[in-house]
């Protein structure tokens, strides 16, 4: 199983979108500073996730969400369906 996730920086309020097959390990990785693109925003919290049975579907959904970033569709995701 693969998970598309959105994490939010408690420090800056910035969002990061990704996908993984182990959300707990991936969040630990982000919060440890091992990921260059998220190092400065630590700590990070998961604010949204979707599950997929295959890697390709998760990757396609990640790309779709990244295109939403900042728009109404993105706001609906992180606000539980409300803009």
DRENFIKE-188002 format. One record per residue (C-alpha): residue in three letters; chain; x, z, y negated. Coordinates in pm, 1 decimal. Layout:
<sites>
{res = ALA, chain = A, u = X, w = Z, v = Y} .
...
</sites>
This chain:
<sites>
{res = UNK, chain = A, u = 0.0, w = 0.0, v = 0.0} .
{res = UNK, chain = A, u = 114.6, w = -79.2, v = -353.5} .
{res = UNK, chain = A, u = 14.8, w = 90.7, v = -675.5} .
{res = UNK, chain = A, u = 1.9, w = -59.7, v = -1023.1} .
{res = UNK, chain = A, u = 53.0, w = 221.0, v = -1272.3} .
{res = UNK, chain = A, u = 59.8, w = 294.9, v = -1641.6} .
{res = UNK, chain = A, u = 269.2, w = 585.3, v = -1760.4} .
{res = UNK, chain = A, u = 270.1, w = 736.0, v = -2108.0} .
{res = UNK, chain = A, u = 563.5, w = 898.3, v = -2282.5} .
{res = UNK, chain = A, u = 484.1, w = 1251.4, v = -2397.6} .
{res = UNK, chain = A, u = 767.3, w = 1213.8, v = -2648.2} .
{res = UNK, chain = A, u = 679.6, w = 884.2, v = -2818.6} .
{res = UNK, chain = A, u = 327.8, w = 798.1, v = -2700.8} .
{res = UNK, chain = A, u = 460.1, w = 466.3, v = -2567.7} .
{res = UNK, chain = A, u = 321.3, w = 309.7, v = -2247.6} .
{res = UNK, chain = A, u = 500.0, w = 148.6, v = -1954.5} .
{res = UNK, chain = A, u = 334.7, w = -66.5, v = -1686.0} .
{res = UNK, chain = A, u = 482.7, w = -114.0, v = -1339.3} .
{res = UNK, chain = A, u = 409.8, w = -126.8, v = -968.7} .
{res = UNK, chain = A, u = 551.8, w = 53.2, v = -667.3} .
{res = UNK, chain = A, u = 481.9, w = 151.9, v = -309.3} .
{res = UNK, chain = A, u = 558.5, w = 520.9, v = -382.3} .
{res = UNK, chain = A, u = 422.3, w = 652.0, v = -711.8} .
{res = UNK, chain = A, u = 571.7, w = 1001.0, v = -678.6} .
{res = UNK, chain = A, u = 926.0, w = 869.3, v = -627.8} .
{res = UNK, chain = A, u = 885.9, w = 613.7, v = -904.1} .
{res = UNK, chain = A, u = 767.6, w = 874.6, v = -1155.7} .
{res = UNK, chain = A, u = 1060.0, w = 1098.7, v = -1061.8} .
{res = UNK, chain = A, u = 1289.4, w = 798.9, v = -1113.9} .
{res = UNK, chain = A, u = 1145.7, w = 736.2, v = -1463.3} .
{res = UNK, chain = A, u = 1168.2, w = 1103.5, v = -1558.5} .
{res = UNK, chain = A, u = 1524.4, w = 1143.4, v = -1429.8} .
{res = UNK, chain = A, u = 1652.2, w = 886.3, v = -1678.3} .
{res = UNK, chain = A, u = 1758.3, w = 643.0, v = -1404.1} .
{res = UNK, chain = A, u = 1543.3, w = 363.8, v = -1551.4} .
{res = UNK, chain = A, u = 1708.8, w = 234.3, v = -1868.5} .
{res = UNK, chain = A, u = 1385.1, w = 106.9, v = -2027.1} .
{res = UNK, chain = A, u = 1211.1, w = 445.2, v = -1997.4} .
{res = UNK, chain = A, u = 1503.6, w = 685.2, v = -2042.4} .
{res = UNK, chain = A, u = 1439.0, w = 760.7, v = -2410.0} .
{res = UNK, chain = A, u = 1068.6, w = 836.2, v = -2359.7} .
{res = UNK, chain = A, u = 1100.3, w = 1121.8, v = -2110.6} .
{res = UNK, chain = A, u = 888.9, w = 1296.3, v = -1995.4} .
{res = UNK, chain = A, u = 635.4, w = 1042.9, v = -1862.1} .
{res = UNK, chain = A, u = 287.5, w = 1106.6, v = -1721.8} .
{res = UNK, chain = A, u = 75.1, w = 872.9, v = -1507.6} .
{res = UNK, chain = A, u = -238.1, w = 784.2, v = -1706.0} .
{res = UNK, chain = A, u = -373.5, w = 503.0, v = -1486.1} .
{res = UNK, chain = A, u = -327.5, w = 361.4, v = -1137.1} .
{res = UNK, chain = A, u = -482.4, w = 99.1, v = -908.8} .
{res = UNK, chain = A, u = -414.4, w = 50.7, v = -536.8} .
{res = UNK, chain = A, u = -350.7, w = -282.4, v = -362.8} .
{res = UNK, chain = A, u = -295.2, w = -370.0, v = 0.4} .
{res = UNK, chain = A, u = -22.1, w = -625.5, v = -67.2} .
{res = UNK, chain = A, u = 274.8, w = -665.7, v = -299.3} .
{res = UNK, chain = A, u = 169.9, w = -1001.7, v = -445.4} .
{res = UNK, chain = A, u = -170.4, w = -871.7, v = -559.1} .
{res = UNK, chain = A, u = -7.0, w = -569.3, v = -721.6} .
{res = UNK, chain = A, u = 250.5, w = -787.2, v = -895.6} .
{res = UNK, chain = A, u = -18.2, w = -1022.0, v = -1028.4} .
{res = UNK, chain = A, u = -225.0, w = -728.6, v = -1157.9} .
{res = UNK, chain = A, u = 82.7, w = -577.2, v = -1325.1} .
{res = UNK, chain = A, u = 142.2, w = -905.5, v = -1506.5} .
{res = UNK, chain = A, u = -223.5, w = -919.7, v = -1613.5} .
{res = UNK, chain = A, u = -214.4, w = -565.2, v = -1753.4} .
{res = UNK, chain = A, u = 110.9, w = -636.1, v = -1938.9} .
{res = UNK, chain = A, u = -67.7, w = -923.0, v = -2114.3} .
{res = UNK, chain = A, u = -340.4, w = -676.6, v = -2222.9} .
{res = UNK, chain = A, u = -93.4, w = -436.5, v = -2382.4} .
{res = UNK, chain = A, u = -226.7, w = -307.9, v = -2711.2} .
{res = UNK, chain = A, u = -557.8, w = -493.7, v = -2683.3} .
{res = UNK, chain = A, u = -908.6, w = -373.1, v = -2608.7} .
{res = UNK, chain = A, u = -877.5, w = -433.1, v = -2232.6} .
{res = UNK, chain = A, u = -564.7, w = -213.4, v = -2220.5} .
{res = UNK, chain = A, u = -736.9, w = 60.7, v = -2420.2} .
{res = UNK, chain = A, u = -1032.0, w = 52.0, v = -2179.0} .
{res = UNK, chain = A, u = -800.9, w = 100.7, v = -1881.1} .
{res = UNK, chain = A, u = -624.4, w = 404.0, v = -2023.5} .
{res = UNK, chain = A, u = -946.9, w = 552.8, v = -2162.7} .
{res = UNK, chain = A, u = -1141.9, w = 528.0, v = -1838.6} .
{res = UNK, chain = A, u = -1341.4, w = 218.5, v = -1931.7} .
{res = UNK, chain = A, u = -1410.6, w = 314.6, v = -2293.4} .
{res = UNK, chain = A, u = -1237.3, w = 142.3, v = -2585.7} .
</sites>
